[in-house]
């Protein structure tokens, strides 16, 4: 299965995106919701532009879990990862975003409010 960006709509009618890896696991979520679908698509484009650069990833830890945040060059947060149980799993997640984001197609799922 190929990686993919999904554009979704929350219960409060805000847009957000998720990026899945080839195994269909979520590797990145938008760090904010967007009022418009175009804003969400702009967020995806920002992921595409910034994801290749290791310096754009903040690596964090909460208790015994690890995560990362992808930011734009202006330090604005674009996306956040899932929680990982190890540093190596977090690094694999970052590598997956680097590998998948630039070519992942976009699937619009905004027809459903249950996403």
C-alpha atoms as an extended CHARMM CRD file, in Angstrom:
* protein
*
       115  EXT
         1         1  UNK       CA              0.0000000000        0.0000000000        0.0000000000  PROA      1               0.0000000000
         2         2  UNK       CA              1.2820000000        3.4860000000       -0.7960000000  PROA      2               0.0000000000
         3         3  UNK       CA              1.6620000000        6.3500000000        1.6420000000  PROA      3               0.0000000000
         4         4  UNK       CA             -1.0450000000        9.0000000000        1.5300000000  PROA      4               0.0000000000
         5         5  UNK       CA             -2.1880000000       12.3320000000        2.9170000000  PROA      5               0.0000000000
         6         6  UNK       CA             -5.8030000000       12.3190000000        4.0710000000  PROA      6               0.0000000000
         7         7  UNK       CA             -7.7440000000       15.5710000000        4.3720000000  PROA      7               0.0000000000
         8         8  UNK       CA            -10.3930000000       15.1900000000        7.0470000000  PROA      8               0.0000000000
         9         9  UNK       CA            -13.0240000000       17.3020000000        8.7500000000  PROA      9               0.0000000000
        10        10  UNK       CA            -13.5360000000       17.3520000000       12.5090000000  PROA      10              0.0000000000
        11        11  UNK       CA            -16.8520000000       17.4370000000       14.3170000000  PROA      11              0.0000000000
        12        12  UNK       CA            -16.5010000000       21.2180000000       14.6800000000  PROA      12              0.0000000000
        13        13  UNK       CA            -16.1590000000       21.5210000000       10.8720000000  PROA      13              0.0000000000
        14        14  UNK       CA            -12.4310000000       22.2910000000       10.9290000000  PROA      14              0.0000000000
        15        15  UNK       CA            -10.0330000000       20.6700000000        8.4500000000  PROA      15              0.0000000000
        16        16  UNK       CA             -6.9180000000       18.6940000000        9.3190000000  PROA      16              0.0000000000
        17        17  UNK       CA             -4.5910000000       16.2210000000        7.6440000000  PROA      17              0.0000000000
        18        18  UNK       CA             -2.8660000000       12.9780000000        8.4690000000  PROA      18              0.0000000000
        19        19  UNK       CA              0.0200000000       11.3540000000        6.6170000000  PROA      19              0.0000000000
        20        20  UNK       CA              0.1900000000        7.5720000000        6.5480000000  PROA      20              0.0000000000
        21        21  UNK       CA              3.2130000000        5.4180000000        5.7490000000  PROA      21              0.0000000000
        22        22  UNK       CA              3.2310000000        2.5130000000        3.3210000000  PROA      22              0.0000000000
        23        23  UNK       CA              1.8430000000        0.2350000000        6.0690000000  PROA      23              0.0000000000
        24        24  UNK       CA             -1.1560000000        2.6000000000        6.4980000000  PROA      24              0.0000000000
        25        25  UNK       CA              0.0090000000        3.6940000000        9.9800000000  PROA      25              0.0000000000
        26        26  UNK       CA             -0.3260000000        7.3870000000       10.7760000000  PROA      26              0.0000000000
        27        27  UNK       CA              3.1090000000        9.0100000000       10.9320000000  PROA      27              0.0000000000
        28        28  UNK       CA              2.1310000000       12.6920000000       11.0840000000  PROA      28              0.0000000000
        29        29  UNK       CA             -0.9430000000       14.7690000000       11.9620000000  PROA      29              0.0000000000
        30        30  UNK       CA             -1.4730000000       18.4400000000       11.3570000000  PROA      30              0.0000000000
        31        31  UNK       CA             -0.5530000000       20.4050000000       14.4630000000  PROA      31              0.0000000000
        32        32  UNK       CA             -3.6100000000       22.6060000000       14.0650000000  PROA      32              0.0000000000
        33        33  UNK       CA             -7.0120000000       22.5840000000       12.4590000000  PROA      33              0.0000000000
        34        34  UNK       CA             -7.8090000000       24.8590000000        9.5560000000  PROA      34              0.0000000000
        35        35  UNK       CA            -10.9180000000       26.9280000000        8.8730000000  PROA      35              0.0000000000
        36        36  UNK       CA            -10.7350000000       26.2260000000        5.1360000000  PROA      36              0.0000000000
        37        37  UNK       CA             -9.8120000000       23.2140000000        3.0550000000  PROA      37              0.0000000000
        38        38  UNK       CA             -7.3290000000       25.3840000000        1.1600000000  PROA      38              0.0000000000
        39        39  UNK       CA             -5.5890000000       26.1900000000        4.4410000000  PROA      39              0.0000000000
        40        40  UNK       CA             -5.2770000000       22.4670000000        5.0980000000  PROA      40              0.0000000000
        41        41  UNK       CA             -3.8760000000       21.8800000000        1.6040000000  PROA      41              0.0000000000
        42        42  UNK       CA             -1.3650000000       24.6650000000        2.2440000000  PROA      42              0.0000000000
        43        43  UNK       CA             -0.3440000000       22.8160000000        5.4100000000  PROA      43              0.0000000000
        44        44  UNK       CA              0.2640000000       19.6570000000        3.3710000000  PROA      44              0.0000000000
        45        45  UNK       CA              2.3800000000       21.6580000000        0.9320000000  PROA      45              0.0000000000
        46        46  UNK       CA              4.4010000000       22.9860000000        3.8590000000  PROA      46              0.0000000000
        47        47  UNK       CA              5.0150000000       19.3950000000        5.0010000000  PROA      47              0.0000000000
        48        48  UNK       CA              6.2300000000       18.5390000000        1.4960000000  PROA      48              0.0000000000
        49        49  UNK       CA              8.6270000000       21.5190000000        1.4660000000  PROA      49              0.0000000000
        50        50  UNK       CA              9.9990000000       21.1300000000        5.0050000000  PROA      50              0.0000000000
        51        51  UNK       CA             10.0450000000       17.3620000000        5.5960000000  PROA      51              0.0000000000
        52        52  UNK       CA             13.3820000000       16.6370000000        3.8550000000  PROA      52              0.0000000000
        53        53  UNK       CA             15.3450000000       18.8000000000        6.3150000000  PROA      53              0.0000000000
        54        54  UNK       CA             16.4230000000       17.1370000000        9.5430000000  PROA      54              0.0000000000
        55        55  UNK       CA             16.8290000000       20.5400000000       11.2100000000  PROA      55              0.0000000000
        56        56  UNK       CA             13.0480000000       21.0580000000       10.9450000000  PROA      56              0.0000000000
        57        57  UNK       CA             12.3100000000       18.1640000000       13.3170000000  PROA      57              0.0000000000
        58        58  UNK       CA             12.1060000000       18.7260000000       17.0520000000  PROA      58              0.0000000000
        59        59  UNK       CA             12.6210000000       15.4850000000       18.9520000000  PROA      59              0.0000000000
        60        60  UNK       CA             10.8110000000       15.3310000000       22.2720000000  PROA      60              0.0000000000
        61        61  UNK       CA             10.0810000000       12.9850000000       25.1410000000  PROA      61              0.0000000000
        62        62  UNK       CA              7.1620000000       12.7670000000       27.5560000000  PROA      62              0.0000000000
        63        63  UNK       CA              7.7970000000       10.3010000000       30.3450000000  PROA      63              0.0000000000
        64        64  UNK       CA              8.7940000000        7.0590000000       28.6540000000  PROA      64              0.0000000000
        65        65  UNK       CA              7.3650000000        7.9970000000       25.2560000000  PROA      65              0.0000000000
        66        66  UNK       CA              8.9920000000        9.8160000000       22.3600000000  PROA      66              0.0000000000
        67        67  UNK       CA              7.5910000000       12.0640000000       19.6430000000  PROA      67              0.0000000000
        68        68  UNK       CA              8.6140000000       14.6040000000       17.0340000000  PROA      68              0.0000000000
        69        69  UNK       CA              7.2840000000       17.8770000000       15.6920000000  PROA      69              0.0000000000
        70        70  UNK       CA              7.8630000000       19.0820000000       12.1340000000  PROA      70              0.0000000000
        71        71  UNK       CA              8.2100000000       22.8540000000       11.8230000000  PROA      71              0.0000000000
        72        72  UNK       CA              8.6150000000       25.3080000000        8.9790000000  PROA      72              0.0000000000
        73        73  UNK       CA             11.7230000000       27.4370000000        8.6100000000  PROA      73              0.0000000000
        74        74  UNK       CA              9.9530000000       30.1910000000       10.6150000000  PROA      74              0.0000000000
        75        75  UNK       CA              9.5630000000       27.6720000000       13.5240000000  PROA      75              0.0000000000
        76        76  UNK       CA              5.7820000000       27.4180000000       13.0550000000  PROA      76              0.0000000000
        77        77  UNK       CA              4.6040000000       23.8970000000       13.8750000000  PROA      77              0.0000000000
        78        78  UNK       CA              3.2030000000       22.0160000000       10.8930000000  PROA      78              0.0000000000
        79        79  UNK       CA              2.7170000000       18.4800000000       12.1390000000  PROA      79              0.0000000000
        80        80  UNK       CA              3.1440000000       16.2080000000       15.1330000000  PROA      80              0.0000000000
        81        81  UNK       CA              3.8740000000       12.5090000000       15.3230000000  PROA      81              0.0000000000
        82        82  UNK       CA              2.2620000000        9.6960000000       17.1840000000  PROA      82              0.0000000000
        83        83  UNK       CA              3.8860000000        8.6050000000       20.4520000000  PROA      83              0.0000000000
        84        84  UNK       CA              6.6820000000        6.0370000000       20.2090000000  PROA      84              0.0000000000
        85        85  UNK       CA              8.0670000000        3.6280000000       22.7950000000  PROA      85              0.0000000000
        86        86  UNK       CA             11.7200000000        4.1000000000       21.8200000000  PROA      86              0.0000000000
        87        87  UNK       CA             14.1220000000        6.6210000000       20.3250000000  PROA      87              0.0000000000
        88        88  UNK       CA             14.7690000000        4.2980000000       17.3860000000  PROA      88              0.0000000000
        89        89  UNK       CA             11.0370000000        4.0100000000       16.6360000000  PROA      89              0.0000000000
        90        90  UNK       CA             10.7700000000        7.8170000000       16.6760000000  PROA      90              0.0000000000
        91        91  UNK       CA             13.7260000000        8.0710000000       14.2770000000  PROA      91              0.0000000000
        92        92  UNK       CA             12.0460000000        5.5190000000       11.9940000000  PROA      92              0.0000000000
        93        93  UNK       CA              8.9390000000        7.7320000000       12.0460000000  PROA      93              0.0000000000
        94        94  UNK       CA             10.9680000000       10.7700000000       11.0050000000  PROA      94              0.0000000000
        95        95  UNK       CA             12.5980000000        8.8050000000        8.2010000000  PROA      95              0.0000000000
        96        96  UNK       CA              9.1610000000        7.6480000000        7.0550000000  PROA      96              0.0000000000
        97        97  UNK       CA              7.9210000000       11.2620000000        6.8450000000  PROA      97              0.0000000000
        98        98  UNK       CA             11.0470000000       12.2420000000        4.9000000000  PROA      98              0.0000000000
        99        99  UNK       CA             10.5280000000        9.3050000000        2.5370000000  PROA      99              0.0000000000
       100       100  UNK       CA              6.7530000000        9.5750000000        2.0470000000  PROA      100             0.0000000000
       101       101  UNK       CA              5.6970000000       13.2300000000        2.2210000000  PROA      101             0.0000000000
       102       102  UNK       CA              7.0790000000       14.4890000000       -1.0620000000  PROA      102             0.0000000000
       103       103  UNK       CA              5.1950000000       12.0080000000       -3.2510000000  PROA      103             0.0000000000
       104       104  UNK       CA              2.1820000000       10.9530000000       -1.1820000000  PROA      104             0.0000000000
       105       105  UNK       CA             -1.0860000000       11.6190000000       -2.9990000000  PROA      105             0.0000000000
       106       106  UNK       CA             -3.8930000000       13.4760000000       -1.2530000000  PROA      106             0.0000000000
       107       107  UNK       CA             -7.2490000000       11.8520000000       -0.5690000000  PROA      107             0.0000000000
       108       108  UNK       CA            -10.1000000000       14.1460000000        0.4230000000  PROA      108             0.0000000000
       109       109  UNK       CA            -12.2710000000       12.5330000000        3.1110000000  PROA      109             0.0000000000
       110       110  UNK       CA            -14.1590000000       15.6750000000        4.1150000000  PROA      110             0.0000000000
       111       111  UNK       CA            -17.5070000000       14.1810000000        3.1280000000  PROA      111             0.0000000000
       112       112  UNK       CA            -17.6300000000       12.4730000000        6.5480000000  PROA      112             0.0000000000
       113       113  UNK       CA            -17.6830000000       14.2300000000        9.9370000000  PROA      113             0.0000000000
       114       114  UNK       CA            -16.7090000000       11.0620000000       11.8330000000  PROA      114             0.0000000000
       115       115  UNK       CA            -13.0180000000       11.2020000000       10.8460000000  PROA      115             0.0000000000
